[in-house]
Amino acid sequence: MLIVKKFGGTSVANKERIFNVAKRCIEDYKKGNDVVVVLSAMGKYTDELITMARDINEKPPKREMDMLFTIGEQMSVALMAMAMDSMGVPAVSLNAFQVAMHTTSAHGSARLKKIDAARIRRELDNRRIVVVTGFQGVDKYNDYTTLGRGGSDTTAVALAAALHADACEIYTDVDGVYTADPRKVPKARKLKEITYDEMLDLATLGAGVLHNRSVEMAKKYGVPLVVRSSLNNSEGTVVKEEVTVERMLISGVALDTDAVRIAVIGLKDSPGVAFKLFDTLAKKNINVDMILQSIGRAGTKDISFTVDKNDLDDAMNVLESNQSRIGYDELHAEKNIAKLSIVGAGMMSNPGVAAKMFESLYNEGVNINMIATSEIRVTVLINEKDGVRAMNAVHDAFNLAD
């Protein structure tokens, strides 16, 4: 068997945990399996690098940030290979250049295009454990790129797809996928299995367990995922195309506090205006999520939408510099907001799901600012201070407790 294992930053935060991960990987290796290990930066090291950079430059160039970030993962993989070697097992650490992980040139949010697996296969044929840097890639200019926060998950899934791995295991500081973040909802229950589509929505909406692009890629290439803890041996949660247990009405509740709302006021109420607005943002690689357009009045309309808080400055700057082209009167940004979402394939065949969610929020005195829906999710925009309380109320309303 060929197994790809990914370990997050908390799993390799110190010497003890590095050796704990090494032992787990060596167990599979000694059973005759080929083992590829993908690592994130140690503990909070990436946050330390961000602080260091902003001490030098308040708004550092994204290319230079990517150069800086790659230090973290390279440190992790080198130390891990050293730990395995000290335990008598041959291992080799490889970075994005050595594997050749080709990506787009969007620094900070690059997408993987192709992985050259020849070097990894050669090392596996020599019976080495291969330890690979997560989160990073190389663009056509031979510059380092990074895949966005949590991108090591995507690296692992991409490697599993490229190598036709038999298993892809994602190890985190929680022992699976829960109906809500157990750190915010004490009654949250671990799921035995969940569909790709449900997991993709939860990941996109702030669940934080998996990088959303890793789930997207796993679904596309049929890579079976298992999410489990690096700190114990519990079974974890299987992410796959179809689940065998009876489908629940709601699979999970997610809260995203990394969103900000931008309101564009006084747009001309005519065809093509929305296109100009969102095309301007798209050209800057700014993702837009919830969108609300007001009913036209006196020849004008307003459009509100949410973006990730890290994109706020870029979004405001590009909109301000294109005011005459887009044609609007005012621009407002609101930071203290949160997106609360329920996700579940079961809601497709059950009416009244949204009403139950809204009722629970009404009972808690939580005001809703915007609403967005799809076949398997309902998302509302609320005040950030109400977020955790609202999340627990919705979780209780759908009887998701353990």
Secondary structure as the mmCIF struct_conf table of DSSP 4:
data_model
#
loop_
_struct_conf.conf_type_id
_struct_conf.id
_struct_conf.beg_label_comp_id
_struct_conf.beg_label_asym_id
_struct_conf.beg_label_seq_id
_struct_conf.end_label_comp_id
_struct_conf.end_label_asym_id
_struct_conf.end_label_seq_id
STRN STRN1 LEU A 2 PHE A 7
HELX_RH_3T_P HELX_RH_3T_P1 GLY A 9 VAL A 12
BEND BEND1 ALA A 13 ASN A 14
HELX_RH_AL_P HELX_RH_AL_P1 LYS A 15 LYS A 30
TURN_TY1_P TURN_TY1_P1 LYS A 31 GLY A 32
STRN STRN2 ASP A 34 LEU A 39
BEND BEND2 MET A 42 MET A 42
TURN_TY1_P TURN_TY1_P2 GLY A 43 LYS A 44
HELX_RH_AL_P HELX_RH_AL_P2 TYR A 45 ILE A 56
BEND BEND3 GLU A 58 LYS A 59
HELX_RH_AL_P HELX_RH_AL_P3 LYS A 62 SER A 86
TURN_TY1_P TURN_TY1_P3 MET A 87 GLY A 88
STRN STRN3 ALA A 91 LEU A 94
HELX_RH_AL_P HELX_RH_AL_P4 ALA A 96 VAL A 99
TURN_TY1_P TURN_TY1_P4 ALA A 100 ALA A 100
STRN STRN4 MET A 101 THR A 103
BEND BEND4 SER A 105 SER A 105
TURN_TY1_P TURN_TY1_P5 HIS A 107 GLY A 108
BEND BEND5 SER A 109 SER A 109
STRN STRN5 LEU A 112 ILE A 115
HELX_RH_AL_P HELX_RH_AL_P5 ALA A 118 ASP A 125
TURN_TY1_P TURN_TY1_P6 ASN A 126 ARG A 127
STRN STRN6 ILE A 129 THR A 133
BEND BEND6 PHE A 135 PHE A 135
STRN STRN7 GLN A 136 VAL A 138
TURN_TY1_P TURN_TY1_P7 LYS A 140 TYR A 141
BEND BEND7 ASN A 142 ASN A 142
STRN STRN8 TYR A 144 THR A 146
TURN_TY1_P TURN_TY1_P8 ARG A 149 GLY A 150
HELX_RH_AL_P HELX_RH_AL_P6 GLY A 151 ALA A 162
TURN_TY1_P TURN_TY1_P9 LEU A 163 HIS A 164
BEND BEND8 ASP A 166 ASP A 166
STRN STRN9 ALA A 167 THR A 172
BEND BEND9 ASP A 173 GLY A 176
STRN STRN10 TYR A 178 TYR A 178
BEND BEND10 THR A 179 ALA A 180
TURN_TY1_P TURN_TY1_P10 PRO A 182 LYS A 184
TURN_TY1_P TURN_TY1_P11 PRO A 186 LYS A 187
STRN STRN11 LYS A 190 LYS A 190
BEND BEND11 LYS A 192 LYS A 192
STRN STRN12 GLU A 193 THR A 195
HELX_RH_AL_P HELX_RH_AL_P7 TYR A 196 THR A 204
TURN_TY1_P TURN_TY1_P12 LEU A 205 GLY A 206
BEND BEND12 VAL A 209 LEU A 210
HELX_RH_AL_P HELX_RH_AL_P8 ASN A 212 TYR A 221
TURN_TY1_P TURN_TY1_P13 GLY A 222 GLY A 222
STRN STRN13 LEU A 225 SER A 229
BEND BEND13 SER A 230 ASN A 232
STRN STRN14 THR A 237 LYS A 240
BEND BEND14 GLU A 241 GLU A 242
BEND BEND15 THR A 244 VAL A 245
HELX_LH_PP_P HELX_LH_PP_P1 GLU A 246 MET A 248
BEND BEND16 LEU A 249 LEU A 249
STRN STRN15 GLY A 252 ASP A 256
BEND BEND17 ASP A 258 ASP A 258
STRN STRN16 ALA A 259 LYS A 268
BEND BEND18 ASP A 269 SER A 270
TURN_TY1_P TURN_TY1_P14 PRO A 271 GLY A 272
HELX_RH_AL_P HELX_RH_AL_P9 VAL A 273 ALA A 282
TURN_TY1_P TURN_TY1_P15 LYS A 283 ASN A 285
STRN STRN17 ILE A 291 GLN A 293
HELX_LH_PP_P HELX_LH_PP_P2 SER A 294 GLY A 296
STRN STRN18 ARG A 297 ARG A 297
TURN_TY1_P TURN_TY1_P16 ALA A 298 GLY A 299
STRN STRN19 THR A 300 ASP A 308
HELX_RH_3T_P HELX_RH_3T_P2 LYS A 309 ASP A 311
HELX_RH_AL_P HELX_RH_AL_P10 LEU A 312 SER A 321
TURN_TY1_P TURN_TY1_P17 ASN A 322 ASN A 322
HELX_RH_AL_P HELX_RH_AL_P11 GLN A 323 ILE A 326
TURN_TY1_P TURN_TY1_P18 GLY A 327 GLY A 327
BEND BEND19 ASP A 329 ASP A 329
STRN STRN20 GLU A 330 GLU A 334
BEND BEND20 ASN A 336 ASN A 336
STRN STRN21 ILE A 337 VAL A 343
HELX_RH_3T_P HELX_RH_3T_P3 ALA A 345 SER A 349
TURN_TY1_P TURN_TY1_P19 PRO A 351 GLY A 352
HELX_RH_AL_P HELX_RH_AL_P12 VAL A 353 ASN A 363
TURN_TY1_P TURN_TY1_P20 GLU A 364 GLY A 365
HELX_LH_PP_P HELX_LH_PP_P3 VAL A 366 ILE A 368
STRN STRN22 MET A 370 SER A 374
TURN_TY1_P TURN_TY1_P21 GLU A 375 ILE A 376
STRN STRN23 ARG A 377 ASN A 383
HELX_RH_3T_P HELX_RH_3T_P4 GLU A 384 ASP A 386
HELX_RH_AL_P HELX_RH_AL_P13 GLY A 387 ALA A 397
TURN_TY1_P TURN_TY1_P22 PHE A 398 ASN A 399
#
